[in-house]
Amino acid sequence: MGNSKEKAEQTVRSFIDRVKPEAGEITLDSPLYADGIGLDSLETAELSAVLEDELGSDPFTADEMPQTLADILAFYGDEVVADA
């Protein structure tokens, strides 16, 4: 398995493909909310839960409010994936 940043990116992209298929191309700098991908508060909470389930932590519950995919990946930059 890859590092936590790779897993986080795959998880976020898969989530967005599922809940916002109309979002189209997603770049690291794509805004997650409003005029960007358009995640609402419920979808943001679900993304937080998915990241927590997949990676054991998430930036949303760490008192951060990431605005882009790059912000989410930066949160996992120093994270260490625990051996299962």
Biopython code that builds the backbone (N, CA, C, O; Angstrom):
import numpy as np
from Bio.PDB.StructureBuilder import StructureBuilder

atoms = [
    (1, "MET", "N", (0.848, -1.166, 0.000)),
    (1, "MET", "CA", (0.000, 0.000, 0.000)),
    (1, "MET", "C", (0.892, 1.227, 0.000)),
    (1, "MET", "O", (1.977, 1.209, 0.581)),
    (2, "GLY", "N", (0.438, 2.305, -0.656)),
    (2, "GLY", "CA", (1.186, 3.538, -0.741)),
    (2, "GLY", "C", (1.164, 4.300, 0.573)),
    (2, "GLY", "O", (0.645, 3.828, 1.585)),
    (3, "ASN", "N", (1.739, 5.486, 0.527)),
    (3, "ASN", "CA", (1.759, 6.302, 1.748)),
    (3, "ASN", "C", (0.393, 6.919, 2.003)),
    (3, "ASN", "O", (-0.527, 6.787, 1.196)),
    (4, "SER", "N", (0.281, 7.591, 3.132)),
    (4, "SER", "CA", (-1.021, 8.124, 3.521)),
    (4, "SER", "C", (-1.495, 9.243, 2.604)),
    (4, "SER", "O", (-2.700, 9.394, 2.405)),
    (5, "LYS", "N", (-0.571, 10.041, 2.032)),
    (5, "LYS", "CA", (-0.986, 11.092, 1.096)),
    (5, "LYS", "C", (-1.612, 10.487, -0.152)),
    (5, "LYS", "O", (-2.631, 10.978, -0.639)),
    (6, "GLU", "N", (-1.008, 9.424, -0.671)),
    (6, "GLU", "CA", (-1.563, 8.757, -1.861)),
    (6, "GLU", "C", (-2.930, 8.153, -1.554)),
    (6, "GLU", "O", (-3.862, 8.268, -2.350)),
    (7, "LYS", "N", (-3.041, 7.515, -0.407)),
    (7, "LYS", "CA", (-4.320, 6.917, -0.021)),
    (7, "LYS", "C", (-5.372, 8.003, 0.194)),
    (7, "LYS", "O", (-6.530, 7.823, -0.184)),
    (8, "ALA", "N", (-4.981, 9.124, 0.796)),
    (8, "ALA", "CA", (-5.915, 10.230, 1.009)),
    (8, "ALA", "C", (-6.390, 10.779, -0.327)),
    (8, "ALA", "O", (-7.581, 11.036, -0.501)),
    (9, "GLU", "N", (-5.477, 10.961, -1.272)),
    (9, "GLU", "CA", (-5.867, 11.488, -2.586)),
    (9, "GLU", "C", (-6.828, 10.539, -3.286)),
    (9, "GLU", "O", (-7.836, 10.974, -3.844)),
    (10, "GLN", "N", (-6.524, 9.253, -3.260)),
    (10, "GLN", "CA", (-7.397, 8.257, -3.878)),
    (10, "GLN", "C", (-8.771, 8.258, -3.200)),
    (10, "GLN", "O", (-9.795, 8.170, -3.878)),
    (11, "THR", "N", (-8.797, 8.354, -1.890)),
    (11, "THR", "CA", (-10.050, 8.358, -1.130)),
    (11, "THR", "C", (-10.895, 9.582, -1.472)),
    (11, "THR", "O", (-12.095, 9.456, -1.713)),
    (12, "VAL", "N", (-10.280, 10.763, -1.494)),
    (12, "VAL", "CA", (-11.013, 11.993, -1.801)),
    (12, "VAL", "C", (-11.530, 11.969, -3.233)),
    (12, "VAL", "O", (-12.690, 12.300, -3.478)),
    (13, "ARG", "N", (-10.685, 11.581, -4.176)),
    (13, "ARG", "CA", (-11.112, 11.542, -5.585)),
    (13, "ARG", "C", (-12.259, 10.553, -5.789)),
    (13, "ARG", "O", (-13.203, 10.845, -6.524)),
    (14, "SER", "N", (-12.186, 9.395, -5.151)),
    (14, "SER", "CA", (-13.246, 8.399, -5.247)),
    (14, "SER", "C", (-14.545, 8.935, -4.648)),
    (14, "SER", "O", (-15.619, 8.750, -5.220)),
    (15, "PHE", "N", (-14.447, 9.597, -3.499)),
    (15, "PHE", "CA", (-15.610, 10.180, -2.844)),
    (15, "PHE", "C", (-16.261, 11.229, -3.745)),
    (15, "PHE", "O", (-17.476, 11.209, -3.941)),
    (16, "ILE", "N", (-15.468, 12.133, -4.285)),
    (16, "ILE", "CA", (-16.013, 13.196, -5.134)),
    (16, "ILE", "C", (-16.627, 12.614, -6.404)),
    (16, "ILE", "O", (-17.675, 13.078, -6.853)),
    (17, "ASP", "N", (-15.991, 11.613, -6.979)),
    (17, "ASP", "CA", (-16.571, 10.959, -8.166)),
    (17, "ASP", "C", (-17.948, 10.379, -7.851)),
    (17, "ASP", "O", (-18.838, 10.374, -8.703)),
    (18, "ARG", "N", (-18.116, 9.891, -6.621)),
    (18, "ARG", "CA", (-19.387, 9.282, -6.220)),
    (18, "ARG", "C", (-20.456, 10.332, -5.926)),
    (18, "ARG", "O", (-21.593, 10.187, -6.374)),
    (19, "VAL", "N", (-20.112, 11.390, -5.178)),
    (19, "VAL", "CA", (-21.138, 12.352, -4.759)),
    (19, "VAL", "C", (-21.302, 13.549, -5.698)),
    (19, "VAL", "O", (-22.347, 14.200, -5.696)),
    (20, "LYS", "N", (-20.285, 13.838, -6.491)),
    (20, "LYS", "CA", (-20.330, 14.981, -7.409)),
    (20, "LYS", "C", (-19.768, 14.576, -8.778)),
    (20, "LYS", "O", (-18.757, 15.121, -9.221)),
    (21, "PRO", "N", (-20.428, 13.616, -9.448)),
    (21, "PRO", "CA", (-19.890, 13.157, -10.729)),
    (21, "PRO", "C", (-19.798, 14.268, -11.773)),
    (21, "PRO", "O", (-19.020, 14.175, -12.722)),
    (22, "GLU", "N", (-20.595, 15.315, -11.591)),
    (22, "GLU", "CA", (-20.570, 16.430, -12.527)),
    (22, "GLU", "C", (-19.386, 17.371, -12.292)),
    (22, "GLU", "O", (-19.204, 18.323, -13.051)),
    (23, "ALA", "N", (-18.581, 17.125, -11.262)),
    (23, "ALA", "CA", (-17.469, 18.014, -10.914)),
    (23, "ALA", "C", (-16.405, 18.070, -12.006)),
    (23, "ALA", "O", (-15.697, 19.069, -12.129)),
    (24, "GLY", "N", (-16.289, 17.010, -12.796)),
    (24, "GLY", "CA", (-15.297, 17.008, -13.868)),
    (24, "GLY", "C", (-13.882, 16.858, -13.327)),
    (24, "GLY", "O", (-13.652, 16.197, -12.314)),
    (25, "GLU", "N", (-12.942, 17.483, -14.022)),
    (25, "GLU", "CA", (-11.527, 17.394, -13.674)),
    (25, "GLU", "C", (-11.277, 18.036, -12.309)),
    (25, "GLU", "O", (-11.695, 19.167, -12.059)),
    (26, "ILE", "N", (-10.596, 17.306, -11.435)),
    (26, "ILE", "CA", (-10.279, 17.805, -10.100)),
    (26, "ILE", "C", (-8.768, 17.983, -10.019)),
    (26, "ILE", "O", (-8.010, 17.028, -10.191)),
    (27, "THR", "N", (-8.342, 19.205, -9.757)),
    (27, "THR", "CA", (-6.920, 19.472, -9.580)),
    (27, "THR", "C", (-6.638, 19.645, -8.096)),
    (27, "THR", "O", (-7.559, 19.712, -7.282)),
    (28, "LEU", "N", (-5.370, 19.715, -7.755)),
    (28, "LEU", "CA", (-5.004, 19.914, -6.353)),
    (28, "LEU", "C", (-5.520, 21.246, -5.821)),
    (28, "LEU", "O", (-5.764, 21.384, -4.623)),
    (29, "ASP", "N", (-5.686, 22.223, -6.705)),
    (29, "ASP", "CA", (-6.128, 23.555, -6.289)),
    (29, "ASP", "C", (-7.615, 23.803, -6.502)),
    (29, "ASP", "O", (-8.084, 24.926, -6.317)),
    (30, "SER", "N", (-8.365, 22.773, -6.887)),
    (30, "SER", "CA", (-9.816, 22.930, -7.059)),
    (30, "SER", "C", (-10.462, 23.244, -5.716)),
    (30, "SER", "O", (-10.273, 22.493, -4.759)),
    (31, "PRO", "N", (-11.230, 24.346, -5.619)),
    (31, "PRO", "CA", (-11.941, 24.635, -4.369)),
    (31, "PRO", "C", (-12.944, 23.508, -4.068)),
    (31, "PRO", "O", (-13.637, 23.032, -4.968)),
    (32, "LEU", "N", (-13.012, 23.093, -2.818)),
    (32, "LEU", "CA", (-13.914, 22.009, -2.440)),
    (32, "LEU", "C", (-15.365, 22.457, -2.348)),
    (32, "LEU", "O", (-16.277, 21.644, -2.503)),
    (33, "TYR", "N", (-15.588, 23.751, -2.096)),
    (33, "TYR", "CA", (-16.929, 24.239, -1.799)),
    (33, "TYR", "C", (-17.408, 25.231, -2.866)),
    (33, "TYR", "O", (-16.684, 25.536, -3.813)),
    (34, "ALA", "N", (-18.611, 25.716, -2.701)),
    (34, "ALA", "CA", (-19.227, 26.788, -3.505)),
    (34, "ALA", "C", (-18.974, 26.634, -5.006)),
    (34, "ALA", "O", (-19.404, 25.657, -5.618)),
    (35, "ASP", "N", (-18.285, 27.592, -5.582)),
    (35, "ASP", "CA", (-18.094, 27.619, -7.029)),
    (35, "ASP", "C", (-17.087, 26.598, -7.536)),
    (35, "ASP", "O", (-16.853, 26.497, -8.741)),
    (36, "GLY", "N", (-16.497, 25.849, -6.629)),
    (36, "GLY", "CA", (-15.556, 24.805, -7.028)),
    (36, "GLY", "C", (-16.294, 23.485, -7.235)),
    (36, "GLY", "O", (-17.193, 23.391, -8.071)),
    (37, "ILE", "N", (-15.910, 22.481, -6.475)),
    (37, "ILE", "CA", (-16.534, 21.163, -6.560)),
    (37, "ILE", "C", (-17.961, 21.227, -6.047)),
    (37, "ILE", "O", (-18.828, 20.490, -6.518)),
    (38, "GLY", "N", (-18.207, 22.105, -5.083)),
    (38, "GLY", "CA", (-19.566, 22.325, -4.597)),
    (38, "GLY", "C", (-20.011, 21.426, -3.465)),
    (38, "GLY", "O", (-21.207, 21.168, -3.323)),
    (39, "LEU", "N", (-19.071, 20.935, -2.644)),
    (39, "LEU", "CA", (-19.483, 20.120, -1.500)),
    (39, "LEU", "C", (-20.297, 20.964, -0.531)),
    (39, "LEU", "O", (-19.936, 22.103, -0.236)),
    (40, "ASP", "N", (-21.402, 20.398, -0.034)),
    (40, "ASP", "CA", (-22.191, 21.078, 0.988)),
    (40, "ASP", "C", (-21.771, 20.552, 2.362)),
    (40, "ASP", "O", (-20.869, 19.719, 2.453)),
    (41, "SER", "N", (-22.408, 21.024, 3.418)),
    (41, "SER", "CA", (-21.991, 20.656, 4.769)),
    (41, "SER", "C", (-22.170, 19.162, 5.050)),
    (41, "SER", "O", (-21.336, 18.563, 5.728)),
    (42, "LEU", "N", (-23.223, 18.564, 4.550)),
    (42, "LEU", "CA", (-23.440, 17.132, 4.757)),
    (42, "LEU", "C", (-22.383, 16.316, 4.021)),
    (42, "LEU", "O", (-21.851, 15.352, 4.572)),
    (43, "GLU", "N", (-22.080, 16.687, 2.800)),
    (43, "GLU", "CA", (-21.046, 15.981, 2.024)),
    (43, "GLU", "C", (-19.673, 16.161, 2.666)),
    (43, "GLU", "O", (-18.857, 15.240, 2.653)),
    (44, "THR", "N", (-19.415, 17.338, 3.224)),
    (44, "THR", "CA", (-18.149, 17.578, 3.910)),
    (44, "THR", "C", (-18.039, 16.692, 5.144)),
    (44, "THR", "O", (-16.973, 16.137, 5.412)),
    (45, "ALA", "N", (-19.118, 16.554, 5.895)),
    (45, "ALA", "CA", (-19.128, 15.673, 7.067)),
    (45, "ALA", "C", (-18.904, 14.220, 6.647)),
    (45, "ALA", "O", (-18.185, 13.477, 7.316)),
    (46, "GLU", "N", (-19.520, 13.825, 5.544)),
    (46, "GLU", "CA", (-19.334, 12.457, 5.052)),
    (46, "GLU", "C", (-17.885, 12.237, 4.609)),
    (46, "GLU", "O", (-17.305, 11.188, 4.891)),
    (47, "LEU", "N", (-17.299, 13.220, 3.916)),
    (47, "LEU", "CA", (-15.899, 13.105, 3.511)),
    (47, "LEU", "C", (-15.005, 12.979, 4.737)),
    (47, "LEU", "O", (-14.066, 12.183, 4.736)),
    (48, "SER", "N", (-15.283, 13.747, 5.773)),
    (48, "SER", "CA", (-14.531, 13.656, 7.020)),
    (48, "SER", "C", (-14.595, 12.238, 7.582)),
    (48, "SER", "O", (-13.574, 11.678, 7.980)),
    (49, "ALA", "N", (-15.793, 11.660, 7.614)),
    (49, "ALA", "CA", (-15.977, 10.301, 8.140)),
    (49, "ALA", "C", (-15.250, 9.268, 7.282)),
    (49, "ALA", "O", (-14.652, 8.332, 7.811)),
    (50, "VAL", "N", (-15.299, 9.433, 5.980)),
    (50, "VAL", "CA", (-14.627, 8.495, 5.075)),
    (50, "VAL", "C", (-13.111, 8.546, 5.289)),
    (50, "VAL", "O", (-12.458, 7.505, 5.363)),
    (51, "LEU", "N", (-12.554, 9.756, 5.389)),
    (51, "LEU", "CA", (-11.119, 9.884, 5.635)),
    (51, "LEU", "C", (-10.735, 9.292, 6.987)),
    (51, "LEU", "O", (-9.698, 8.641, 7.114)),
    (52, "GLU", "N", (-11.574, 9.520, 7.997)),
    (52, "GLU", "CA", (-11.321, 8.954, 9.328)),
    (52, "GLU", "C", (-11.324, 7.420, 9.264)),
    (52, "GLU", "O", (-10.452, 6.768, 9.837)),
    (53, "ASP", "N", (-12.303, 6.859, 8.567)),
    (53, "ASP", "CA", (-12.389, 5.396, 8.434)),
    (53, "ASP", "C", (-11.188, 4.827, 7.687)),
    (53, "ASP", "O", (-10.628, 3.807, 8.088)),
    (54, "GLU", "N", (-10.798, 5.481, 6.610)),
    (54, "GLU", "CA", (-9.728, 4.964, 5.748)),
    (54, "GLU", "C", (-8.327, 5.207, 6.308)),
    (54, "GLU", "O", (-7.434, 4.377, 6.140)),
    (55, "LEU", "N", (-8.137, 6.358, 6.981)),
    (55, "LEU", "CA", (-6.786, 6.761, 7.374)),
    (55, "LEU", "C", (-6.591, 6.944, 8.873)),
    (55, "LEU", "O", (-5.467, 7.152, 9.330)),
    (56, "GLY", "N", (-7.666, 6.868, 9.637)),
    (56, "GLY", "CA", (-7.545, 6.971, 11.087)),
    (56, "GLY", "C", (-7.552, 8.384, 11.631)),
    (56, "GLY", "O", (-7.576, 8.577, 12.847)),
    (57, "SER", "N", (-7.531, 9.373, 10.755)),
    (57, "SER", "CA", (-7.619, 10.775, 11.167)),
    (57, "SER", "C", (-8.065, 11.589, 9.960)),
    (57, "SER", "O", (-8.021, 11.115, 8.825)),
    (58, "ASP", "N", (-8.495, 12.821, 10.220)),
    (58, "ASP", "CA", (-8.889, 13.681, 9.108)),
    (58, "ASP", "C", (-8.685, 15.131, 9.512)),
    (58, "ASP", "O", (-8.741, 15.462, 10.697)),
    (59, "PRO", "N", (-8.447, 16.000, 8.531)),
    (59, "PRO", "CA", (-8.174, 17.401, 8.858)),
    (59, "PRO", "C", (-9.379, 18.135, 9.427)),
    (59, "PRO", "O", (-9.214, 19.112, 10.158)),
    (60, "PHE", "N", (-10.578, 17.689, 9.110)),
    (60, "PHE", "CA", (-11.787, 18.380, 9.567)),
    (60, "PHE", "C", (-11.960, 18.287, 11.079)),
    (60, "PHE", "O", (-12.391, 19.255, 11.706)),
    (61, "THR", "N", (-11.635, 17.147, 11.676)),
    (61, "THR", "CA", (-11.767, 16.994, 13.130)),
    (61, "THR", "C", (-10.510, 17.436, 13.858)),
    (61, "THR", "O", (-10.458, 17.397, 15.087)),
    (62, "ALA", "N", (-9.503, 17.855, 13.115)),
    (62, "ALA", "CA", (-8.272, 18.374, 13.712)),
    (62, "ALA", "C", (-8.301, 19.899, 13.716)),
    (62, "ALA", "O", (-7.258, 20.552, 13.688)),
    (63, "ASP", "N", (-9.519, 20.460, 13.751)),
    (63, "ASP", "CA", (-9.712, 21.908, 13.792)),
    (63, "ASP", "C", (-9.148, 22.627, 12.573)),
    (63, "ASP", "O", (-8.717, 23.777, 12.663)),
    (64, "GLU", "N", (-9.155, 21.942, 11.433)),
    (64, "GLU", "CA", (-8.754, 22.568, 10.186)),
    (64, "GLU", "C", (-9.943, 22.533, 9.245)),
    (64, "GLU", "O", (-10.800, 21.657, 9.361)),
    (65, "MET", "N", (-10.004, 23.461, 8.329)),
    (65, "MET", "CA", (-11.053, 23.456, 7.325)),
    (65, "MET", "C", (-10.374, 23.587, 5.967)),
    (65, "MET", "O", (-10.243, 24.684, 5.424)),
    (66, "PRO", "N", (-9.943, 22.439, 5.426)),
    (66, "PRO", "CA", (-9.249, 22.485, 4.149)),
    (66, "PRO", "C", (-10.135, 23.074, 3.060)),
    (66, "PRO", "O", (-11.337, 22.812, 3.013)),
    (67, "GLN", "N", (-9.537, 23.861, 2.199)),
    (67, "GLN", "CA", (-10.274, 24.510, 1.126)),
    (67, "GLN", "C", (-10.059, 23.831, -0.226)),
    (67, "GLN", "O", (-10.847, 24.021, -1.153)),
    (68, "THR", "N", (-8.983, 23.033, -0.336)),
    (68, "THR", "CA", (-8.646, 22.364, -1.591)),
    (68, "THR", "C", (-8.160, 20.946, -1.311)),
    (68, "THR", "O", (-7.908, 20.575, -0.165)),
    (69, "LEU", "N", (-8.034, 20.165, -2.376)),
    (69, "LEU", "CA", (-7.464, 18.826, -2.241)),
    (69, "LEU", "C", (-6.033, 18.933, -1.718)),
    (69, "LEU", "O", (-5.612, 18.108, -0.907)),
    (70, "ALA", "N", (-5.289, 19.927, -2.166)),
    (70, "ALA", "CA", (-3.918, 20.123, -1.691)),
    (70, "ALA", "C", (-3.878, 20.339, -0.180)),
    (70, "ALA", "O", (-2.967, 19.844, 0.484)),
    (71, "ASP", "N", (-4.846, 21.068, 0.374)),
    (71, "ASP", "CA", (-4.912, 21.281, 1.821)),
    (71, "ASP", "C", (-5.120, 19.958, 2.561)),
    (71, "ASP", "O", (-4.515, 19.724, 3.607)),
    (72, "ILE", "N", (-5.972, 19.105, 2.017)),
    (72, "ILE", "CA", (-6.211, 17.799, 2.636)),
    (72, "ILE", "C", (-4.936, 16.973, 2.593)),
    (72, "ILE", "O", (-4.557, 16.366, 3.595)),
    (73, "LEU", "N", (-4.275, 16.943, 1.456)),
    (73, "LEU", "CA", (-3.053, 16.152, 1.321)),
    (73, "LEU", "C", (-1.943, 16.685, 2.218)),
    (73, "LEU", "O", (-1.146, 15.906, 2.742)),
    (74, "ALA", "N", (-1.880, 18.001, 2.401)),
    (74, "ALA", "CA", (-0.865, 18.582, 3.286)),
    (74, "ALA", "C", (-1.049, 18.082, 4.717)),
    (74, "ALA", "O", (-0.069, 17.889, 5.436)),
    (75, "PHE", "N", (-2.292, 17.872, 5.131)),
    (75, "PHE", "CA", (-2.565, 17.346, 6.472)),
    (75, "PHE", "C", (-1.910, 15.986, 6.659)),
    (75, "PHE", "O", (-1.409, 15.684, 7.742)),
    (76, "TYR", "N", (-1.909, 15.165, 5.620)),
    (76, "TYR", "CA", (-1.352, 13.817, 5.705)),
    (76, "TYR", "C", (0.126, 13.765, 5.361)),
    (76, "TYR", "O", (0.720, 12.687, 5.360)),
    (77, "GLY", "N", (0.728, 14.907, 5.070)),
    (77, "GLY", "CA", (2.139, 14.946, 4.684)),
    (77, "GLY", "C", (3.079, 14.368, 5.714)),
    (77, "GLY", "O", (4.057, 13.708, 5.363)),
    (78, "ASP", "N", (2.797, 14.605, 6.978)),
    (78, "ASP", "CA", (3.678, 14.132, 8.041)),
    (78, "ASP", "C", (3.090, 12.942, 8.787)),
    (78, "ASP", "O", (3.687, 12.439, 9.738)),
    (79, "GLU", "N", (1.912, 12.495, 8.348)),
    (79, "GLU", "CA", (1.265, 11.356, 9.001)),
    (79, "GLU", "C", (2.041, 10.064, 8.681)),
    (79, "GLU", "O", (2.590, 9.920, 7.589)),
    (80, "VAL", "N", (2.077, 9.179, 9.594)),
    (80, "VAL", "CA", (2.688, 7.871, 9.394)),
    (80, "VAL", "C", (1.578, 6.840, 9.386)),
    (80, "VAL", "O", (0.740, 6.813, 10.287)),
    (81, "VAL", "N", (1.571, 5.984, 8.361)),
    (81, "VAL", "CA", (0.561, 4.941, 8.278)),
    (81, "VAL", "C", (0.949, 3.826, 9.236)),
    (81, "VAL", "O", (2.030, 3.247, 9.120)),
    (82, "ALA", "N", (0.071, 3.526, 10.177)),
    (82, "ALA", "CA", (0.327, 2.452, 11.145)),
    (82, "ALA", "C", (0.191, 1.105, 10.478)),
    (82, "ALA", "O", (-0.675, 0.910, 9.625)),
    (83, "ASP", "N", (1.047, 0.169, 10.865)),
    (83, "ASP", "CA", (0.933, -1.195, 10.342)),
    (83, "ASP", "C", (-0.308, -1.850, 10.910)),
    (83, "ASP", "O", (-0.616, -1.708, 12.093)),
    (84, "ALA", "N", (-1.019, -2.569, 10.055)),
    (84, "ALA", "CA", (-2.251, -3.239, 10.494)),
    (84, "ALA", "C", (-1.930, -4.543, 11.174)),
    (84, "ALA", "O", (-2.837, -5.250, 11.612)),
]
sb = StructureBuilder()
sb.init_structure("model")
sb.init_model(0)
sb.init_chain("A")
sb.init_seg("    ")
for serial, (resi, resn, name, xyz) in enumerate(atoms, 1):
    if name == "N":
        sb.init_residue(resn, " ", resi, " ")
    sb.init_atom(name, np.array(xyz, "f"), 0.0, 1.0, " ", f" {name:<3s}", serial, name[0])
structure = sb.get_structure()
